Amino acid sequence: MSAKSRQLTQRDESYPRETLKPLHCLIFILPMLVFFHWGTRYYRMGLLAEHSLRRVLSYFGGTALYLPPLAVISVLLGQHLIKRDRWELRLRVLGGMAVESVVLIVPLIALSYITTRAFMTAVEPESAGHLGSILVGVGGGIYEEFVFHLLAIGIIMLIFVDGLSL
């Protein structure tokens, strides 16, 4: 094996490259996806979230609540199959993703606390509670990434790179 091919193999198995693999992403977000859909269903904000979700889905011709998580799972599994990646999970990668997430979420929680305290006297915040805030954050994070980063950027890349050869 030449030095060049060893370097390419090592680069393909680096932590940043591994975190981009669809199977790792799916396994990492699956518990959060279940938590979000279970939580909005059984938490007191469930009716509002369910009504809003049905309204958004109706724009696309569907109203079944299982469609959004099914779309996320299907797209990630489809990407995995198209890339022909191995069906191999690396626990160090999933652990690293978890540590990375915790490290990056702490400043956001602190900032949220500070801004909530600063503006609480000006506007009475909606009383969703801590679980409601966590559900909104988890669901919003998953679906924002899915819609805007995965789909929108994928479509833009398809048009400009594959279609226009830029």
Secondary structure, 3 states (H helix, E strand, C coil): CCHHHHHHHHHHCCHHHHHCCHHHHHHHHHHHHHHHHHHHHHCCCHHHHHHHHHHHHHCCCCCCCCHHHHHHHHHHHHHHHHHCCCCCCCHHHHHHHHHHHHHHHHHHHHHHHHHHHHHCCCCCCCCCHHHHHHHHHHHHHHHHHHHHHHHHHHHHHHHHHHHCCC
